[in-house]
Amino acid sequence: MGRDVRGRPVAILSGRAAEAAHERGIDEVVLSLSRTHDVAVANAVAMTDDVRPHADEGPDPKKEFQASFREAKSIIDELERLQDGIMDTLGDDGPAEPREDELPLEGSMGE
């Protein structure tokens, strides 16, 4: 085990282990170390070029725009369905005037 330039632990393979890793396309073994007063744990992950994230594989702006457009369209469609349902409930007369028992009492609105 050694440390990289940032001080993180790295596995240093040599001999047959290094040969086997090279044959399998493993170019790095990432380590994670943790300990308490009583217990220590270590995890090792063999990294190949196939599983390593690449900087140029960022989000596709065109696909993100298409997804946001589809989401906005579905919201507009839902609002139109709600509006149609409200208008059907109100009928052709438009909104009904509130009944006297539905009117706010004087002083109940902070007056």
Protein Blocks (a to p, Z undefined) as FASTA:
>chain_A
ZZdfkopacdddehjllmmmmmnopabdcddddddfkbccdddddddfklpccfklcccf
klmmmmmmmmmmmmmmmmmmmmmmmmmmnomnopadddfklpccehiloZZ
